[in-house]
Amino acid sequence: MVNRPVDTHELITPSPAMFATTDNFAIRTGDAFALVGRILLGWLFLVSGWAKIAGVAGFAGYLAKLGVPAPQFMAWVATLAELAIGITLILGVATRYGALLGMIFLVAATLLAHRYWTYPPEQQMEQYNNFLKNLSIFGGMLLLFVTGAGRFSIDGWLRKNKR
């Protein structure tokens, strides 16, 4: 028998009284918004991974240009990782593992491809924006890792039917 961790925090913490007007709405809609957030984050990875399948040779060439060892192999690893992240988040299955894989993927992608400070000045702003975009997506992954998938997910269904 696996010991389940004890929940020691509230998923949606109450706001201070002066900002509490939206608390009830957030509590009532939290699972639905978690679903929408998971789909939006997951879709980004699913579409990106799917596009790489058709152009994996070009992606491998890009990785080779970045100095990644075994670029052909790593192109497939990255492609499969993106597909797995997308599927786990959209379906809400093994969501925390998907979010964790997403965080690892984002750190690797950001450190490999979006080191804006190494680019020529005319390209730095574009790469800086990509760097910030990845930080923002990382923040979404952190939230999913902490909160889990929510009720409208395979994880939620499995949890409910396990009882």
Steps between C-alpha positions, in 0.01 A plus 500: 500500500638839398480776759339810352655832602292712734361816342647781707386795291196635326511478124328833461607713794259770614588856412524777758151640564559807283571276196261212577222589256613241247578218745165321465518523122855359503394213725193415290685514168846378603470153346366636171774761480761235584369302202525803270850582628616140451364494146666831411838395640475149361392615155820704464712189557281263299496723191872570526587132539266398219657754264846368583406148388472618141815710523717304741800520264483878500461503879803270531698742282400786728611300805831420328551874437444558873771242578268233642668156495322226303261753348296245301433294814438808716258638240285189545533516880384863500218428254369207704535703821292782354232257385494331843475834679215609276305177539542476877392860554205501260359173632601571858664162542817478711478878497767565760744280308408682179556835671833381639608378155386837363715687751805290410432550129462876546825533693687306231337688211555838663864435584572359154307726268401821677823629655417845374823647639704291251314625191591801286337821626237504223377153607519544876151644551333213310696243700433689824127480424533123440693471826221684687232291325671183622520641853126570488422149376727367776283691748192328362672163536588581860136578574384176337760306694372648827126493429472186290257459213175584676173312497448507122786266413591135478698549822183630667293213363755244618519663843120502533461138387782374724293562813 
